[in-house]
Amino acid sequence: MRKKIATPSQTRRRRALALICLAMGLALLVGRGEGAAGKPTLSIPEPTHHAGTVDEGTSFSHTFTVRNQGTAELRILDVKPG
């Protein structure tokens, strides 16, 4: 069996996806600490997604669900990948 070697483009995509997942996980942890009345509470039911191997030139997408479990308005002012 031949082992596939990731191209630099695939490696960048994987790193970007891992950083996005990490950022969303951290946002989830921060949101949990603000669960008191009158505070927004960020909830991400599926905070990670493993895309597997993605061939160069192929696109993929995944939708993350973000919920406000708190009692105040949750405002997401900026999102940056990787």
Contacts in CASP RR format, 6 or more apart in sequence:
PFRMAT RR
TARGET T0000
AUTHOR 0000-0000-0000
METHOD contacts of the structure
MODEL  1
MRKKIATPSQTRRRRALALICLAMGLALLVGRGEGAAGKPTLSIPEPTHH
AGTVDEGTSFSHTFTVRNQGTAELRILDVKPG
4 53 0 8 1.000
6 14 0 8 1.000
6 53 0 8 1.000
7 56 0 8 1.000
9 56 0 8 1.000
9 57 0 8 1.000
10 53 0 8 1.000
10 54 0 8 1.000
10 55 0 8 1.000
10 56 0 8 1.000
13 51 0 8 1.000
13 54 0 8 1.000
14 51 0 8 1.000
15 82 0 8 1.000
16 81 0 8 1.000
16 82 0 8 1.000
17 49 0 8 1.000
17 51 0 8 1.000
19 81 0 8 1.000
19 82 0 8 1.000
20 81 0 8 1.000
20 82 0 8 1.000
21 47 0 8 1.000
21 48 0 8 1.000
21 49 0 8 1.000
23 80 0 8 1.000
23 82 0 8 1.000
24 44 0 8 1.000
24 47 0 8 1.000
24 48 0 8 1.000
24 64 0 8 1.000
25 44 0 8 1.000
25 47 0 8 1.000
25 48 0 8 1.000
27 42 0 8 1.000
27 44 0 8 1.000
28 42 0 8 1.000
28 43 0 8 1.000
28 44 0 8 1.000
28 47 0 8 1.000
30 42 0 8 1.000
31 40 0 8 1.000
31 41 0 8 1.000
31 42 0 8 1.000
31 43 0 8 1.000
32 41 0 8 1.000
32 42 0 8 1.000
33 41 0 8 1.000
34 40 0 8 1.000
34 41 0 8 1.000
35 41 0 8 1.000
35 69 0 8 1.000
35 70 0 8 1.000
37 71 0 8 1.000
38 70 0 8 1.000
38 71 0 8 1.000
38 72 0 8 1.000
39 70 0 8 1.000
39 71 0 8 1.000
39 72 0 8 1.000
40 68 0 8 1.000
40 70 0 8 1.000
40 72 0 8 1.000
40 73 0 8 1.000
40 74 0 8 1.000
40 75 0 8 1.000
41 68 0 8 1.000
41 69 0 8 1.000
41 70 0 8 1.000
41 74 0 8 1.000
42 66 0 8 1.000
42 67 0 8 1.000
42 68 0 8 1.000
42 69 0 8 1.000
42 74 0 8 1.000
43 66 0 8 1.000
43 67 0 8 1.000
43 68 0 8 1.000
43 69 0 8 1.000
44 64 0 8 1.000
44 65 0 8 1.000
44 66 0 8 1.000
44 67 0 8 1.000
45 65 0 8 1.000
45 67 0 8 1.000
46 64 0 8 1.000
46 65 0 8 1.000
47 64 0 8 1.000
49 62 0 8 1.000
49 64 0 8 1.000
51 60 0 8 1.000
51 62 0 8 1.000
54 60 0 8 1.000
66 76 0 8 1.000
68 74 0 8 1.000
END
